[in-house]
Amino acid sequence: MVLQSSLKNCLQLSCILRTPKAGFRSTTSGGLIIQSVSNDVYQNLAVEDWIHDHMNLENRQVLFLWRNSPAVVIGRHQNPWQECNLRLMRQKNIKLARRRSGGGTVYHDLGNINLTFFTTRKKYERMENLKLIVKALKALRPQLDVHVTDRYDILLDRQYKISGTAAKLGRATAYHHCTLLCNADKFVLSSVLKSPYKGLKSNATRSVPASVRNLFEEDPSLTCEMLLDAIAEEYATQHQTDHRITLINPADETVFPGISKKTKELQTWEWVYGKTPKFSVSTCFNMVYKDSVLDVKVDMDVKHGRIEVCNIDLPEQWLPPALCSELEKSLTGSRFSPDETTTLAATLLRVCPHDDELHSRWNLLCENMVTLM
């Protein structure tokens, strides 16, 4: 498969992508295969949004190939606290992104391939896309036991999930995207996709746990590059287009005007966390202080990522009721965020009476509150 990234080709791509619907001609019909040169999850998701919003697909279908540096990507209607270990992700500097499509949560790294199939809504057919991937895999390694399930997953050896699916159906345009595990870090995958948060109640879409396996484990000679080429080759054959992959830069405003704005929107707290469906937290934790154990009960309602109601129940003799009440009032309306809660706690501490015993107890309570987030 030829990777084409010349200036001439980029200009041709720009012309194809930017042609208004009324000006689309038969010369631009057929399939187009593009691959991102970026490993940034927000930039690559922005390309999906841009093509969906701007490109006329009446006479053309597009396959978009992309890979990301470590990131967890949740579906549009999911709760990140319910789906992943945010504390661990912060420690490991793993990004969190929210897709425009539905579906479940996936872990991305450079050992995971992402494929997006763009069509008109009328021509949308995710099963055919997945069969295309399976056919490409079988052509590359005939001994692989891979098949598509009724849930639109691809299984290896009839039990291990190697690909999951999600989609967005617009009025005229649609896309189906899926993953393909080649050589992802399964230890990190299983660690970050395990929520440690207790007492959450939510109607958000829940991911369905599955056993996963890398294709590399089945055949160590396989690489992501080989898989990308094989899928692109099969796509080109089925759509009767030339066997070329066009490299694109998701930050190139000359090809994708306005894409920087889309990328920034996907990174905002309001999108990543604020779009979380309303949920509640009702939990207890133990605080150990000077050889004594104290039980604390916390109830919170969270909407658009902000705390609407906050109740903290602990013995009056342990912390002055007025101070506890002040913490509840300060948290109400604030983001359900460890950083914001830490800042609020530090601000309140500066105005409370200077008492070492009191400050120690206050810090212990606030540290435990932060762990809920």
Buried (B, 14 or more C-beta within 10 A) or exposed (E): BEBBBEEEBBEBBBEBBBBEEEEBEEEBBBBBBBBBBBBBBBBBBBBBBBBBEBBBBBEBBBBBBBBBBBBBBBBBBBBBBBBBBBBBBEEEEBBBBBBBBBBBBBBBBBBBBBBBBBBBEEEBEBEBBBBBBBBBBBBBBEEBEBBBEEEBBBBBEEEBBBBBBBBBEEEEBBBBBBBBBBBBBBEBBEBBBEBEBEBBEBEBBBBEEBEBBBBBBBEEEBBBEBBBBBBBBBBBBBBEBEEBBBBBBBBBEEBBBEBBEBBEEBBEEEBBBBBBBBBBBBBEBEBEEEEEEBEBEBBBBBBBBBBBEBEBEBEEEBBBEEBBEBBBEBBBEBBBBBEBBBEBBEEBBEEBEEEEEBEEBBEBBBEBBBEBB
